[in-house]
């Protein structure tokens, strides 16, 4: 009976220790930190990609590269999602957007207001200079763009003429073959 009582005390002691560990504030904080780290890691891997993704894509057999066009079109949505995975530029844009949203939600500080007041005239000068520079660039590029457009137009007209001539030649040849086949 004493042995059974000792065994029960040991079980109850370990149960109480586990309960104490479970409700301990430091252990709760540790578990929350670990869960938060895991969530951030999974989000980062979805956006930036993981080392396993890179290893898989590097070791994929060359034969898989020759999939048919129909299969590629069929799996296009999934491929677009996968191409966003592992894209640091997309991650940067998302981070920038989140920062922008947070910045608009927070009120301006006095230091920011003073900085804006001080920088406003300089920013207006830069904006007007940039507008003038953009107009100058547009004016200098217009002749070259017109020449390029004219060249493309001429090439398109030549190509259309060639296709028309080839089509009429093929039609004439087909008609001649039909006549030869019907007149033995």
C-alpha positions as CSV (number, residue, x, y, z in Angstrom):
1,X,0.0,0.0,0.0
2,X,2.9,2.4,0.8
3,X,4.5,1.5,-2.6
4,X,1.2,2.3,-4.4
5,X,0.9,5.6,-2.4
6,X,4.5,6.5,-3.4
7,X,3.8,5.7,-7.0
8,X,0.6,7.8,-6.9
9,X,2.5,10.7,-5.3
10,X,5.2,10.5,-8.0
11,X,2.5,10.6,-10.8
12,X,0.6,13.4,-9.1
13,X,3.9,15.3,-8.6
14,X,4.9,14.9,-12.3
15,X,1.3,16.0,-13.3
16,X,1.5,19.1,-11.1
17,X,5.0,19.9,-12.5
18,X,3.7,19.6,-16.1
19,X,0.7,21.8,-15.2
20,X,3.0,24.3,-13.5
21,X,5.3,24.3,-16.6
22,X,2.3,24.8,-18.8
23,X,0.9,27.8,-16.9
24,X,4.3,29.4,-16.1
25,X,4.5,32.9,-17.6
26,X,8.0,32.5,-18.9
27,X,7.1,29.2,-20.6
28,X,4.0,30.8,-22.1
29,X,6.1,33.6,-23.5
30,X,8.6,31.1,-24.9
31,X,5.9,29.2,-26.6
32,X,4.4,32.3,-28.1
33,X,7.8,33.5,-29.3
34,X,8.4,30.1,-31.0
35,X,5.0,30.2,-32.6
36,X,5.5,33.7,-33.9
37,X,9.0,32.8,-35.2
38,X,7.5,29.8,-37.0
39,X,4.7,32.0,-38.6
40,X,7.3,34.6,-39.8
41,X,9.5,31.8,-41.1
42,X,6.6,30.3,-43.1
43,X,5.6,33.7,-44.5
44,X,9.2,34.4,-45.4
45,X,9.6,31.1,-47.2
46,X,6.3,31.6,-49.1
47,X,7.5,35.0,-50.3
48,X,11.2,34.5,-50.6
49,X,11.4,30.8,-51.2
50,X,13.3,28.2,-49.2
51,X,16.6,26.5,-49.7
52,X,14.7,23.3,-50.4
53,X,12.8,25.0,-53.3
54,X,16.1,26.2,-54.8
55,X,17.7,22.8,-54.4
56,X,14.7,21.1,-56.0
57,X,14.7,23.5,-58.9
58,X,18.4,23.1,-59.4
59,X,18.3,19.3,-59.4
60,X,15.2,18.8,-61.5
61,X,16.0,16.6,-64.4
62,X,16.4,18.4,-67.8
63,X,13.7,16.1,-69.3
64,X,11.1,17.9,-67.3
65,X,11.9,21.1,-69.1
66,X,10.3,19.8,-72.3
67,X,6.7,19.7,-71.1
68,X,4.1,20.4,-73.7
69,X,2.6,23.9,-74.2
70,X,-0.9,22.6,-73.3
71,X,0.4,21.4,-69.9
72,X,2.0,24.8,-69.4
73,X,-1.2,26.7,-70.2
74,X,-3.2,24.4,-68.1
75,X,-1.0,25.0,-65.1
76,X,-0.5,28.7,-65.7
77,X,-2.3,30.0,-62.5
78,X,-0.2,27.6,-60.3
79,X,3.0,28.6,-62.1
80,X,2.2,32.3,-61.5
81,X,1.7,31.6,-57.8
82,X,5.0,29.7,-57.7
83,X,6.8,32.5,-59.6
84,X,5.7,34.9,-56.9
85,X,7.1,32.5,-54.3
86,X,10.8,33.2,-53.9
87,X,10.6,36.7,-55.4
88,X,12.5,39.2,-53.3
89,X,11.1,42.1,-55.4
90,X,7.6,41.1,-54.5
91,X,8.6,40.8,-50.9
92,X,10.1,44.3,-51.0
93,X,7.0,45.7,-52.6
94,X,4.8,44.1,-50.0
95,X,7.0,45.4,-47.2
96,X,6.9,48.9,-48.8
97,X,3.1,48.8,-49.0
98,X,2.8,47.7,-45.4
99,X,5.1,50.5,-44.3
100,X,3.1,53.0,-46.4
101,X,-0.1,51.9,-44.7
102,X,1.4,52.1,-41.3
103,X,2.9,55.5,-42.0
104,X,-0.5,56.9,-43.1
105,X,-2.2,55.5,-40.0
106,X,0.3,57.2,-37.6
107,X,-0.1,61.0,-37.0
108,X,2.7,63.4,-38.1
109,X,5.2,64.4,-35.5
110,X,6.3,67.9,-34.9
111,X,9.7,67.1,-36.4
112,X,8.1,65.8,-39.6
113,X,6.0,68.9,-39.9
114,X,9.0,71.2,-39.5
115,X,11.0,69.1,-42.0
116,X,8.1,69.4,-44.5
117,X,7.9,73.2,-44.0
118,X,11.6,73.5,-44.6
119,X,11.8,71.2,-47.6
120,X,8.6,72.4,-49.4
121,X,10.2,75.1,-51.5
122,X,13.1,72.9,-52.5
123,X,10.7,70.1,-53.5
124,X,8.7,72.5,-55.6
125,X,11.9,73.7,-57.4
126,X,13.0,70.1,-58.0
127,X,9.5,69.3,-59.4
128,X,9.4,72.2,-61.8
129,X,13.0,71.4,-63.0
130,X,12.0,67.8,-63.5
131,X,9.0,68.8,-65.5
132,X,11.2,71.0,-67.8
133,X,13.7,68.2,-68.2
134,X,11.0,65.7,-69.0
135,X,9.6,68.1,-71.7
136,X,13.1,68.5,-73.2
137,X,13.6,64.8,-73.3
138,X,10.2,64.3,-75.0
139,X,11.0,66.9,-77.6
140,X,14.4,65.5,-78.3
141,X,13.0,61.9,-78.6
142,X,10.0,62.8,-80.9
143,X,11.9,62.7,-84.2
144,X,13.6,59.4,-83.5
145,X,10.3,57.9,-82.4
146,X,8.6,59.1,-85.5
147,X,11.3,57.7,-87.7
148,X,11.1,54.3,-85.9
149,X,7.3,54.3,-86.2
150,X,7.5,55.1,-90.0
151,X,10.1,52.3,-90.4
152,X,7.8,49.8,-88.6
153,X,4.9,50.9,-90.8
154,X,6.9,50.5,-94.0
155,X,8.1,47.0,-92.9
156,X,4.5,46.0,-92.0
157,X,3.2,47.2,-95.4
158,X,6.0,45.2,-97.2
159,X,5.2,42.1,-95.1
160,X,1.5,42.4,-95.9
161,X,2.3,42.8,-99.6
162,X,4.6,39.7,-99.5
163,X,2.0,37.6,-97.7
164,X,-0.7,38.7,-100.2
165,X,1.6,37.9,-103.2
166,X,2.5,34.5,-101.7
167,X,-1.2,33.8,-101.0
168,X,-2.2,34.6,-104.6
169,X,0.7,32.6,-106.0
170,X,-0.3,29.6,-103.8
171,X,-4.0,29.9,-104.9
172,X,-2.9,30.1,-108.5
173,X,-0.7,27.0,-108.1
174,X,-3.5,25.1,-106.3
175,X,-6.0,26.0,-109.1
176,X,-3.5,24.9,-111.8
177,X,-3.0,21.6,-109.9
178,X,-6.8,21.1,-109.7
179,X,-7.1,21.7,-113.5
180,X,-4.3,19.3,-114.2
181,X,-5.8,16.7,-112.0
182,X,-9.3,17.0,-113.6
183,X,-8.0,17.2,-117.2
184,X,-5.9,14.1,-117.8
